[in-house]
């Protein structure tokens, strides 16, 4: 069993990449760090917005317990975290598979989780691309002021520092196919 960690700023294509990798093999278990958010009511505010971009907003201890259970060959019952207002959490079962891929914007901030990962990949994009892709992904409800005042500065402060923890840095400004091929080569080594 191999544990792979994929980190990058919002809009770098982490989830899309892992979904594509999962579609290529039944031996992949995809875990999203986004499902380990604490209650947003506990988040600090920045510039008048709830600040979703801080490492302390995540339940790293719970994720670590789940990874340990998977390593021991046990299934893990957990649930999704609905980010949209009125969203409903869904039950999910994480299964021990030969390849466990965990993706998230702050994944490498926790040393114990970092130590469990066999391969650490950082998807790199410039902040301008981050802003553009977030606007596209969130559509009409998107608040670009949040990106400019909170998301980008906080990622530069907390997230970009994770590059130094990565075994591989991948230019995620390239096409999805190029990124997928690069990561597949990394996973084969």
Backbone as JSON Lines, residues from 0, in Angstrom:
{"i":0,"aa":"X","n":[0.85,-1.18,0.0],"ca":[0.0,0.0,0.0],"c":[0.9,1.24,0.0]}
{"i":1,"aa":"X","n":[0.6,2.18,-0.93],"ca":[1.34,3.43,-0.99],"c":[0.4,4.58,-0.67]}
{"i":2,"aa":"X","n":[0.91,5.55,0.08],"ca":[0.18,6.77,0.39],"c":[0.79,7.92,-0.4]}
{"i":3,"aa":"X","n":[-0.05,8.57,-1.19],"ca":[0.38,9.68,-2.03],"c":[-0.32,10.94,-1.54]}
{"i":4,"aa":"X","n":[0.42,12.03,-1.38],"ca":[-0.17,13.31,-1.0],"c":[-0.05,14.29,-2.15]}
{"i":5,"aa":"X","n":[-1.15,14.97,-2.46],"ca":[-1.15,15.98,-3.52],"c":[-1.65,17.29,-2.93]}
{"i":6,"aa":"X","n":[-0.79,18.3,-3.02],"ca":[-1.08,19.62,-2.46],"c":[-0.96,20.66,-3.58]}
{"i":7,"aa":"X","n":[-1.69,21.74,-3.42],"ca":[-1.59,22.86,-4.35],"c":[-2.65,23.87,-3.99]}
{"i":8,"aa":"X","n":[-2.51,25.07,-4.51],"ca":[-3.51,26.09,-4.22],"c":[-4.87,25.74,-4.79]}
{"i":9,"aa":"X","n":[-5.87,26.42,-4.3],"ca":[-7.22,26.28,-4.85],"c":[-7.16,26.56,-6.34]}
{"i":10,"aa":"X","n":[-7.74,25.66,-7.12],"ca":[-7.75,25.85,-8.57],"c":[-6.58,25.19,-9.27]}
{"i":11,"aa":"X","n":[-5.71,24.51,-8.54],"ca":[-4.55,23.88,-9.18],"c":[-4.91,22.56,-9.85]}
{"i":12,"aa":"X","n":[-6.1,22.03,-9.59],"ca":[-6.55,20.82,-10.25],"c":[-6.35,19.54,-9.45]}
{"i":13,"aa":"X","n":[-6.2,19.66,-8.14],"ca":[-5.96,18.48,-7.28],"c":[-7.08,17.45,-7.41]}
{"i":14,"aa":"X","n":[-8.3,17.88,-7.19],"ca":[-9.44,16.96,-7.2],"c":[-9.64,16.37,-8.59]}
{"i":15,"aa":"X","n":[-9.56,17.19,-9.62],"ca":[-9.71,16.71,-10.99],"c":[-8.66,15.66,-11.31]}
{"i":16,"aa":"X","n":[-7.42,15.94,-10.93],"ca":[-6.32,15.0,-11.17],"c":[-6.58,13.66,-10.5]}
{"i":17,"aa":"X","n":[-6.96,13.68,-9.23],"ca":[-7.16,12.42,-8.5],"c":[-8.38,11.67,-9.04]}
{"i":18,"aa":"X","n":[-9.41,12.39,-9.44],"ca":[-10.56,11.72,-10.06],"c":[-10.14,11.0,-11.34]}
{"i":19,"aa":"X","n":[-9.29,11.64,-12.13],"ca":[-8.82,11.0,-13.36],"c":[-7.96,9.79,-13.04]}
{"i":20,"aa":"X","n":[-7.07,9.91,-12.06],"ca":[-6.24,8.78,-11.66],"c":[-7.11,7.63,-11.15]}
{"i":21,"aa":"X","n":[-8.14,7.96,-10.38],"ca":[-9.07,6.95,-9.84],"c":[-9.83,6.25,-10.95]}
{"i":22,"aa":"X","n":[-10.16,6.99,-12.01],"ca":[-10.91,6.39,-13.11],"c":[-10.07,5.41,-13.92]}
{"i":23,"aa":"X","n":[-8.76,5.5,-13.8],"ca":[-7.85,4.62,-14.54],"c":[-7.6,3.29,-13.85]}
{"i":24,"aa":"X","n":[-7.92,3.23,-12.54],"ca":[-7.64,2.01,-11.79],"c":[-8.57,1.86,-10.59]}
{"i":25,"aa":"X","n":[-9.01,0.64,-10.35],"ca":[-9.83,0.37,-9.17],"c":[-8.98,0.24,-7.92]}
{"i":26,"aa":"X","n":[-7.66,0.33,-8.08],"ca":[-6.73,0.2,-6.96],"c":[-6.47,1.52,-6.24]}
{"i":27,"aa":"X","n":[-7.25,2.56,-6.58],"ca":[-7.03,3.89,-6.0],"c":[-8.17,4.27,-5.05]}
{"i":28,"aa":"X","n":[-7.81,4.71,-3.84],"ca":[-8.78,5.29,-2.91],"c":[-8.47,6.78,-2.82]}
{"i":29,"aa":"X","n":[-9.44,7.6,-3.14],"ca":[-9.31,9.06,-3.14],"c":[-9.83,9.61,-1.81]}
{"i":30,"aa":"X","n":[-8.99,10.4,-1.15],"ca":[-9.41,11.05,0.1],"c":[-9.23,12.55,-0.07]}
{"i":31,"aa":"X","n":[-10.29,13.29,0.24],"ca":[-10.26,14.75,0.11],"c":[-10.1,15.4,1.49]}
{"i":32,"aa":"X","n":[-9.06,16.21,1.63],"ca":[-8.85,16.94,2.88],"c":[-10.05,17.85,3.16]}
{"i":33,"aa":"X","n":[-10.72,18.31,2.12],"ca":[-11.9,19.17,2.31],"c":[-12.98,18.51,3.16]}
{"i":34,"aa":"X","n":[-12.99,17.18,3.25],"ca":[-13.98,16.49,4.08],"c":[-13.61,16.52,5.56]}
{"i":35,"aa":"X","n":[-12.5,17.15,5.89],"ca":[-12.03,17.19,7.28],"c":[-12.03,18.61,7.84]}
{"i":36,"aa":"X","n":[-12.88,19.47,7.31],"ca":[-13.04,20.81,7.88],"c":[-13.76,20.72,9.23]}
{"i":37,"aa":"X","n":[-13.37,21.59,10.13],"ca":[-14.1,21.75,11.39],"c":[-15.34,22.57,11.1]}
{"i":38,"aa":"X","n":[-16.15,22.82,12.11],"ca":[-17.35,23.64,11.96],"c":[-16.93,25.07,11.57]}
{"i":39,"aa":"X","n":[-17.42,25.59,10.44],"ca":[-17.04,26.94,10.0],"c":[-17.35,28.03,11.03]}
{"i":40,"aa":"X","n":[-18.29,27.78,11.94],"ca":[-18.59,28.78,12.97],"c":[-17.39,29.03,13.88]}
{"i":41,"aa":"X","n":[-16.41,28.1,13.87],"ca":[-15.21,28.26,14.7],"c":[-14.08,28.98,13.95]}
{"i":42,"aa":"X","n":[-14.26,29.25,12.66],"ca":[-13.2,29.85,11.86],"c":[-13.0,31.32,12.23]}
{"i":43,"aa":"X","n":[-11.75,31.78,12.18],"ca":[-11.51,33.21,12.41],"c":[-12.01,34.01,11.21]}
{"i":44,"aa":"X","n":[-12.16,35.29,11.41],"ca":[-12.56,36.17,10.3],"c":[-11.35,36.97,9.85]}
{"i":45,"aa":"X","n":[-11.36,37.29,8.57],"ca":[-10.32,38.15,7.99],"c":[-10.99,39.03,6.96]}
{"i":46,"aa":"X","n":[-10.78,40.32,7.07],"ca":[-11.37,41.28,6.12],"c":[-12.88,41.14,6.04]}
{"i":47,"aa":"X","n":[-13.53,40.73,7.14],"ca":[-14.97,40.59,7.19],"c":[-15.5,39.26,6.66]}
{"i":48,"aa":"X","n":[-14.63,38.38,6.22],"ca":[-15.02,37.06,5.69],"c":[-14.62,35.96,6.67]}
{"i":49,"aa":"X","n":[-15.39,34.86,6.68],"ca":[-14.93,33.66,7.38],"c":[-13.7,33.18,6.63]}
{"i":50,"aa":"X","n":[-12.63,32.93,7.37],"ca":[-11.37,32.55,6.74],"c":[-11.25,31.02,6.68]}
{"i":51,"aa":"X","n":[-11.5,30.46,5.51],"ca":[-11.43,29.01,5.29],"c":[-10.01,28.53,5.05]}
{"i":52,"aa":"X","n":[-9.06,29.43,4.95],"ca":[-7.72,29.12,4.43],"c":[-6.67,28.81,5.49]}
{"i":53,"aa":"X","n":[-7.05,28.58,6.72],"ca":[-6.09,28.37,7.81],"c":[-5.95,26.88,8.14]}
{"i":54,"aa":"X","n":[-4.74,26.42,8.42],"ca":[-4.54,25.0,8.75],"c":[-5.31,24.56,10.0]}
{"i":55,"aa":"X","n":[-5.48,25.45,10.96],"ca":[-6.17,25.08,12.2],"c":[-7.68,24.84,12.0]}
{"i":56,"aa":"X","n":[-8.18,25.1,10.8],"ca":[-9.59,24.83,10.49],"c":[-9.83,23.37,10.11]}
{"i":57,"aa":"X","n":[-8.78,22.58,10.08],"ca":[-8.87,21.2,9.61],"c":[-8.65,20.19,10.73]}
{"i":58,"aa":"X","n":[-9.33,19.06,10.61],"ca":[-9.23,17.98,11.61],"c":[-8.14,16.99,11.18]}
{"i":59,"aa":"X","n":[-6.9,17.43,11.31],"ca":[-5.77,16.59,10.92],"c":[-5.7,15.31,11.75]}
{"i":60,"aa":"X","n":[-6.07,15.41,13.04],"ca":[-6.0,14.23,13.93],"c":[-6.93,13.13,13.41]}
{"i":61,"aa":"X","n":[-8.12,13.53,13.0],"ca":[-9.1,12.55,12.49],"c":[-8.6,11.93,11.18]}
{"i":62,"aa":"X","n":[-8.04,12.76,10.3],"ca":[-7.5,12.24,9.05],"c":[-6.37,11.25,9.35]}
{"i":63,"aa":"X","n":[-5.51,11.58,10.28],"ca":[-4.4,10.69,10.64],"c":[-4.92,9.35,11.15]}
{"i":64,"aa":"X","n":[-5.94,9.38,12.0],"ca":[-6.55,8.13,12.49],"c":[-7.09,7.29,11.33]}
{"i":65,"aa":"X","n":[-7.71,7.95,10.36],"ca":[-8.27,7.25,9.21],"c":[-7.16,6.62,8.35]}
{"i":66,"aa":"X","n":[-6.07,7.35,8.16],"ca":[-4.95,6.82,7.37],"c":[-4.32,5.61,8.07]}
{"i":67,"aa":"X","n":[-4.18,5.7,9.38],"ca":[-3.62,4.58,10.14],"c":[-4.53,3.35,10.02]}
{"i":68,"aa":"X","n":[-5.84,3.55,10.14],"ca":[-6.78,2.44,9.99],"c":[-6.68,1.8,8.61]}
{"i":69,"aa":"X","n":[-6.58,2.63,7.57],"ca":[-6.45,2.11,6.21],"c":[-5.16,1.3,6.07]}
{"i":70,"aa":"X","n":[-4.09,1.81,6.65],"ca":[-2.8,1.1,6.6],"c":[-2.89,-0.26,7.28]}
{"i":71,"aa":"X","n":[-3.73,-0.35,8.32],"ca":[-3.95,-1.61,9.03],"c":[-4.94,-2.52,8.3]}
{"i":72,"aa":"X","n":[-5.43,-2.08,7.13],"ca":[-6.34,-2.9,6.34],"c":[-7.8,-2.76,6.71]}
{"i":73,"aa":"X","n":[-8.13,-1.75,7.48],"ca":[-9.52,-1.56,7.92],"c":[-10.23,-0.51,7.06]}
{"i":74,"aa":"X","n":[-11.52,-0.75,6.81],"ca":[-12.35,0.25,6.16],"c":[-12.64,1.38,7.14]}
{"i":75,"aa":"X","n":[-12.87,2.57,6.6],"ca":[-13.19,3.73,7.44],"c":[-14.52,4.31,6.98]}
{"i":76,"aa":"X","n":[-15.43,4.48,7.93],"ca":[-16.71,5.12,7.63],"c":[-16.61,6.58,8.06]}
{"i":77,"aa":"X","n":[-16.89,7.46,7.11],"ca":[-16.82,8.89,7.39],"c":[-17.9,9.59,6.56]}
{"i":78,"aa":"X","n":[-17.76,10.88,6.34],"ca":[-18.77,11.59,5.56],"c":[-18.13,12.76,4.83]}
{"i":79,"aa":"X","n":[-18.85,13.24,3.84],"ca":[-18.39,14.41,3.09],"c":[-18.67,15.67,3.9]}
{"i":80,"aa":"X","n":[-17.99,16.73,3.54],"ca":[-18.23,18.03,4.17],"c":[-18.85,18.94,3.13]}
{"i":81,"aa":"X","n":[-20.13,19.29,3.29],"ca":[-20.78,20.17,2.31],"c":[-20.35,21.62,2.53]}
{"i":82,"aa":"X","n":[-19.72,22.22,1.54],"ca":[-19.26,23.6,1.68],"c":[-20.35,24.62,1.34]}
{"i":83,"aa":"X","n":[-21.28,24.22,0.49],"ca":[-22.34,25.15,0.09],"c":[-23.43,25.21,1.14]}
{"i":84,"aa":"X","n":[-24.02,26.38,1.29],"ca":[-25.13,26.55,2.23],"c":[-26.25,25.6,1.86]}
{"i":85,"aa":"X","n":[-26.78,24.93,2.87],"ca":[-27.86,23.99,2.65],"c":[-27.42,22.63,2.12]}
{"i":86,"aa":"X","n":[-26.1,22.48,1.92],"ca":[-25.58,21.2,1.43],"c":[-25.74,20.12,2.48]}
{"i":87,"aa":"X","n":[-25.88,18.89,2.04],"ca":[-26.08,17.77,2.95],"c":[-24.86,16.87,2.91]}
{"i":88,"aa":"X","n":[-24.39,16.5,4.09],"ca":[-23.26,15.59,4.22],"c":[-23.69,14.18,3.8]}
{"i":89,"aa":"X","n":[-22.82,13.49,3.07],"ca":[-23.12,12.13,2.62],"c":[-22.13,11.17,3.26]}
{"i":90,"aa":"X","n":[-22.62,9.99,3.61],"ca":[-21.75,8.97,4.18],"c":[-20.87,8.4,3.07]}
{"i":91,"aa":"X","n":[-19.59,8.14,3.43],"ca":[-18.68,7.5,2.5],"c":[-17.87,6.44,3.24]}
{"i":92,"aa":"X","n":[-17.43,5.46,2.48],"ca":[-16.58,4.4,3.04],"c":[-15.25,4.46,2.32]}
{"i":93,"aa":"X","n":[-14.18,4.64,3.1],"ca":[-12.83,4.63,2.55],"c":[-12.3,3.21,2.69]}
{"i":94,"aa":"X","n":[-11.79,2.67,1.59],"ca":[-11.34,1.27,1.59],"c":[-9.82,1.2,1.48]}
{"i":95,"aa":"X","n":[-9.22,0.23,2.17],"ca":[-7.78,0.05,2.01],"c":[-7.5,-0.49,0.61]}
{"i":96,"aa":"X","n":[-6.76,0.26,-0.18],"ca":[-6.44,-0.13,-1.54],"c":[-4.93,0.04,-1.74]}
{"i":97,"aa":"X","n":[-4.38,-0.53,-2.81],"ca":[-2.93,-0.41,-3.03],"c":[-2.43,1.03,-3.11]}
{"i":98,"aa":"X","n":[-3.27,1.94,-3.6],"ca":[-2.87,3.34,-3.73],"c":[-3.9,4.23,-3.04]}
{"i":99,"aa":"X","n":[-3.47,4.89,-1.98],"ca":[-4.32,5.83,-1.25],"c":[-3.82,7.22,-1.61]}
{"i":100,"aa":"X","n":[-4.66,8.01,-2.28],"ca":[-4.26,9.36,-2.66],"c":[-5.06,10.36,-1.85]}
{"i":101,"aa":"X","n":[-4.34,11.17,-1.1],"ca":[-4.96,12.21,-0.27],"c":[-4.62,13.55,-0.91]}
{"i":102,"aa":"X","n":[-5.63,14.36,-1.15],"ca":[-5.37,15.67,-1.75],"c":[-6.0,16.77,-0.92]}
{"i":103,"aa":"X","n":[-5.29,17.89,-0.84],"ca":[-5.81,19.03,-0.1],"c":[-4.82,20.18,-0.08]}
{"i":104,"aa":"X","n":[-5.35,21.35,0.12],"ca":[-4.56,22.57,0.02],"c":[-3.59,22.78,1.17]}
{"i":105,"aa":"X","n":[-3.8,22.12,2.31],"ca":[-2.92,22.29,3.47],"c":[-2.38,20.95,3.99]}
{"i":106,"aa":"X","n":[-2.44,19.92,3.19],"ca":[-2.12,18.57,3.61],"c":[-0.73,18.42,4.24]}
{"i":107,"aa":"X","n":[0.28,19.1,3.68],"ca":[1.64,18.93,4.18],"c":[1.93,19.76,5.42]}
{"i":108,"aa":"X","n":[0.95,20.51,5.91],"ca":[1.16,21.33,7.12],"c":[1.26,20.47,8.37]}
{"i":109,"aa":"X","n":[0.71,19.27,8.33],"ca":[0.75,18.39,9.49],"c":[1.9,17.4,9.33]}
{"i":110,"aa":"X","n":[2.86,17.47,10.25],"ca":[4.07,16.65,10.16],"c":[3.77,15.15,10.22]}
{"i":111,"aa":"X","n":[2.85,14.73,11.07],"ca":[2.55,13.3,11.2],"c":[1.94,12.75,9.92]}
{"i":112,"aa":"X","n":[1.08,13.53,9.29],"ca":[0.5,13.1,8.02],"c":[1.57,13.09,6.94]}
{"i":113,"aa":"X","n":[2.4,14.12,6.91],"ca":[3.5,14.18,5.94],"c":[4.38,12.93,6.04]}
{"i":114,"aa":"X","n":[4.65,12.52,7.29],"ca":[5.52,11.36,7.5],"c":[4.89,10.05,7.01]}
{"i":115,"aa":"X","n":[3.57,10.0,6.93],"ca":[2.89,8.79,6.44],"c":[2.9,8.68,4.92]}
{"i":116,"aa":"X","n":[3.16,9.79,4.25],"ca":[3.06,9.82,2.79],"c":[4.35,9.3,2.14]}
{"i":117,"aa":"X","n":[4.19,8.35,1.22],"ca":[5.35,7.8,0.51],"c":[5.83,8.74,-0.59]}
{"i":118,"aa":"X","n":[4.89,9.44,-1.23],"ca":[5.23,10.4,-2.28],"c":[4.42,11.67,-2.03]}
{"i":119,"aa":"X","n":[5.12,12.81,-2.08],"ca":[4.47,14.1,-1.87],"c":[4.63,14.95,-3.14]}
{"i":120,"aa":"X","n":[3.48,15.34,-3.71],"ca":[3.46,16.09,-4.96],"c":[2.82,17.45,-4.72]}
{"i":121,"aa":"X","n":[3.45,18.49,-5.23],"ca":[2.91,19.85,-5.13],"c":[2.54,20.31,-6.54]}
{"i":122,"aa":"X","n":[1.27,20.67,-6.75],"ca":[0.82,21.22,-8.03],"c":[0.95,22.74,-7.96]}
{"i":123,"aa":"X","n":[1.77,23.29,-8.82],"ca":[2.12,24.7,-8.75],"c":[1.41,25.5,-9.84]}
{"i":124,"aa":"X","n":[0.76,26.6,-9.44],"ca":[0.18,27.55,-10.39],"c":[0.44,28.96,-9.86]}
{"i":125,"aa":"X","n":[0.54,29.94,-10.75],"ca":[0.67,31.33,-10.27],"c":[-0.64,31.83,-9.68]}
{"i":126,"aa":"X","n":[-0.55,32.84,-8.83],"ca":[-1.75,33.35,-8.15],"c":[-2.79,33.89,-9.13]}
{"i":127,"aa":"X","n":[-2.37,34.38,-10.29],"ca":[-3.32,34.88,-11.29],"c":[-4.18,33.73,-11.83]}
{"i":128,"aa":"X","n":[-3.58,32.59,-12.03],"ca":[-4.32,31.42,-12.51],"c":[-5.25,30.92,-11.4]}
{"i":129,"aa":"X","n":[-4.78,30.96,-10.17],"ca":[-5.61,30.57,-9.03],"c":[-6.89,31.42,-9.01]}
{"i":130,"aa":"X","n":[-6.73,32.72,-9.17],"ca":[-7.87,33.65,-9.16],"c":[-8.83,33.35,-10.31]}
{"i":131,"aa":"X","n":[-8.27,33.14,-11.49],"ca":[-9.09,32.86,-12.68],"c":[-9.87,31.55,-12.52]}
{"i":132,"aa":"X","n":[-9.2,30.5,-12.06],"ca":[-9.86,29.2,-11.94],"c":[-10.9,29.18,-10.82]}
{"i":133,"aa":"X","n":[-10.64,29.89,-9.73],"ca":[-11.64,29.95,-8.65],"c":[-12.9,30.64,-9.16]}
{"i":134,"aa":"X","n":[-12.74,31.71,-9.92],"ca":[-13.89,32.43,-10.47],"c":[-14.7,31.54,-11.39]}
{"i":135,"aa":"X","n":[-14.01,30.75,-12.21],"ca":[-14.68,29.84,-13.12],"c":[-15.41,28.74,-12.35]}
{"i":136,"aa":"X","n":[-14.74,28.18,-11.34],"ca":[-15.32,27.05,-10.6],"c":[-16.54,27.45,-9.78]}
{"i":137,"aa":"X","n":[-16.48,28.6,-9.12],"ca":[-17.57,28.98,-8.23],"c":[-18.68,29.75,-8.93]}
{"i":138,"aa":"X","n":[-18.46,30.2,-10.14],"ca":[-19.51,30.83,-10.94],"c":[-20.1,32.09,-10.35]}
{"i":139,"aa":"X","n":[-21.41,32.27,-10.54],"ca":[-22.1,33.5,-10.16],"c":[-21.99,33.82,-8.67]}
{"i":140,"aa":"X","n":[-21.96,32.78,-7.83],"ca":[-21.92,33.0,-6.38],"c":[-20.53,33.4,-5.89]}
{"i":141,"aa":"X","n":[-19.56,33.4,-6.79],"ca":[-18.17,33.64,-6.39],"c":[-17.94,35.09,-5.98]}
{"i":142,"aa":"X","n":[-17.17,35.23,-4.92],"ca":[-16.82,36.56,-4.42],"c":[-15.32,36.74,-4.61]}
{"i":143,"aa":"X","n":[-14.91,37.43,-5.68],"ca":[-13.49,37.56,-5.97],"c":[-12.77,38.41,-4.91]}
{"i":144,"aa":"X","n":[-13.52,39.24,-4.2],"ca":[-12.92,40.03,-3.12],"c":[-12.35,39.1,-2.03]}
{"i":145,"aa":"X","n":[-13.03,37.98,-1.78],"ca":[-12.53,36.99,-0.82],"c":[-11.19,36.44,-1.3]}
{"i":146,"aa":"X","n":[-11.12,36.13,-2.59],"ca":[-9.87,35.59,-3.15],"c":[-8.72,36.57,-2.97]}
{"i":147,"aa":"X","n":[-8.96,37.82,-3.31],"ca":[-7.92,38.84,-3.27],"c":[-7.49,39.18,-1.85]}
{"i":148,"aa":"X","n":[-8.46,39.26,-0.94],"ca":[-8.16,39.68,0.43],"c":[-7.84,38.53,1.38]}
{"i":149,"aa":"X","n":[-8.33,37.32,1.06],"ca":[-8.17,36.21,2.01],"c":[-7.47,35.0,1.36]}
{"i":150,"aa":"X","n":[-8.09,34.41,0.35],"ca":[-7.6,33.13,-0.18],"c":[-6.16,33.2,-0.68]}
{"i":151,"aa":"X","n":[-5.84,34.17,-1.53],"ca":[-4.49,34.24,-2.08],"c":[-3.46,34.62,-1.02]}
{"i":152,"aa":"X","n":[-3.68,35.68,-0.23],"ca":[-2.67,35.99,0.79],"c":[-2.45,34.86,1.79]}
{"i":153,"aa":"X","n":[-3.52,34.19,2.2],"ca":[-3.38,33.1,3.17],"c":[-2.66,31.91,2.54]}
{"i":154,"aa":"X","n":[-2.96,31.62,1.26],"ca":[-2.24,30.51,0.64],"c":[-0.76,30.85,0.49]}
{"i":155,"aa":"X","n":[-0.45,32.07,0.14],"ca":[0.96,32.46,0.03],"c":[1.65,32.35,1.39]}
{"i":156,"aa":"X","n":[0.92,32.65,2.45],"ca":[1.47,32.59,3.81],"c":[1.6,31.16,4.33]}
{"i":157,"aa":"X","n":[0.57,30.35,4.14],"ca":[0.54,29.0,4.71],"c":[0.77,27.9,3.68]}
{"i":158,"aa":"X","n":[0.14,28.04,2.53],"ca":[0.15,26.95,1.55],"c":[1.41,26.85,0.72]}
{"i":159,"aa":"X","n":[1.89,27.98,0.21],"ca":[3.05,27.96,-0.68],"c":[4.3,27.43,0.03]}
{"i":160,"aa":"X","n":[4.35,27.56,1.34],"ca":[5.51,27.06,2.09],"c":[5.59,25.54,2.05]}
{"i":161,"aa":"X","n":[4.52,24.88,1.65],"ca":[4.5,23.41,1.58],"c":[5.34,22.87,0.42]}
{"i":162,"aa":"X","n":[5.68,23.74,-0.53],"ca":[6.5,23.33,-1.67],"c":[7.8,22.67,-1.2]}
{"i":163,"aa":"X","n":[8.36,23.21,-0.13],"ca":[9.64,22.68,0.36],"c":[9.5,21.26,0.93]}
{"i":164,"aa":"X","n":[8.28,20.83,1.24],"ca":[8.03,19.48,1.75],"c":[7.81,18.46,0.64]}
{"i":165,"aa":"X","n":[7.62,18.95,-0.58],"ca":[7.26,18.07,-1.7],"c":[8.47,17.31,-2.25]}
{"i":166,"aa":"X","n":[8.21,16.09,-2.68],"ca":[9.23,15.31,-3.39],"c":[9.27,15.72,-4.86]}
{"i":167,"aa":"X","n":[8.1,16.16,-5.37],"ca":[7.97,16.53,-6.78],"c":[7.11,17.77,-6.88]}
{"i":168,"aa":"X","n":[7.53,18.72,-7.72],"ca":[6.73,19.91,-8.01],"c":[6.32,19.81,-9.47]}
{"i":169,"aa":"X","n":[5.01,19.88,-9.7],"ca":[4.45,19.73,-11.05],"c":[3.84,21.05,-11.48]}
{"i":170,"aa":"X","n":[4.15,21.5,-12.68],"ca":[3.58,22.73,-13.23],"c":[2.13,22.45,-13.64]}
{"i":171,"aa":"X","n":[1.19,22.87,-12.79],"ca":[-0.23,22.61,-13.04],"c":[-0.86,23.67,-13.94]}
{"i":172,"aa":"X","n":[-0.03,24.55,-14.49],"ca":[-0.5,25.54,-15.45],"c":[-0.58,24.91,-16.84]}
{"i":173,"aa":"X","n":[-0.05,23.7,-16.96],"ca":[-0.1,22.96,-18.23],"c":[-1.48,22.33,-18.39]}
{"i":174,"aa":"X","n":[-1.71,21.68,-19.49],"ca":[-3.02,21.05,-19.74],"c":[-3.24,19.91,-18.73]}
{"i":175,"aa":"X","n":[-4.51,19.57,-18.51],"ca":[-4.85,18.49,-17.58],"c":[-4.19,17.19,-18.02]}
{"i":176,"aa":"X","n":[-4.13,16.96,-19.31],"ca":[-3.52,15.73,-19.83],"c":[-2.02,15.69,-19.52]}
{"i":177,"aa":"X","n":[-1.34,16.83,-19.7],"ca":[0.1,16.88,-19.4],"c":[0.36,16.66,-17.91]}
{"i":178,"aa":"X","n":[-0.47,17.27,-17.06],"ca":[-0.32,17.1,-15.62],"c":[-0.56,15.64,-15.24]}
{"i":179,"aa":"X","n":[-1.62,15.05,-15.79],"ca":[-1.94,13.65,-15.52],"c":[-0.77,12.74,-15.92]}
{"i":180,"aa":"X","n":[-0.21,12.96,-17.11],"ca":[0.91,12.13,-17.58],"c":[2.14,12.29,-16.7]}
{"i":181,"aa":"X","n":[2.42,13.5,-16.28],"ca":[3.58,13.76,-15.41],"c":[3.4,13.02,-14.07]}
{"i":182,"aa":"X","n":[2.22,13.12,-13.48],"ca":[1.98,12.48,-12.19],"c":[1.99,10.96,-12.35]}
{"i":183,"aa":"X","n":[1.45,10.44,-13.42],"ca":[1.49,8.98,-13.66],"c":[2.93,8.48,-13.72]}
{"i":184,"aa":"X","n":[3.81,9.25,-14.37],"ca":[5.23,8.88,-14.42],"c":[5.83,8.88,-13.02]}
{"i":185,"aa":"X","n":[5.49,9.87,-12.23],"ca":[6.0,9.94,-10.84],"c":[5.55,8.72,-10.05]}
{"i":186,"aa":"X","n":[4.29,8.34,-10.2],"ca":[3.74,7.22,-9.43],"c":[4.33,5.88,-9.87]}
{"i":187,"aa":"X","n":[4.81,5.78,-11.11],"ca":[5.39,4.54,-11.58],"c":[6.8,4.31,-11.04]}
{"i":188,"aa":"X","n":[7.46,5.37,-10.61],"ca":[8.85,5.22,-10.12],"c":[8.89,4.69,-8.7]}
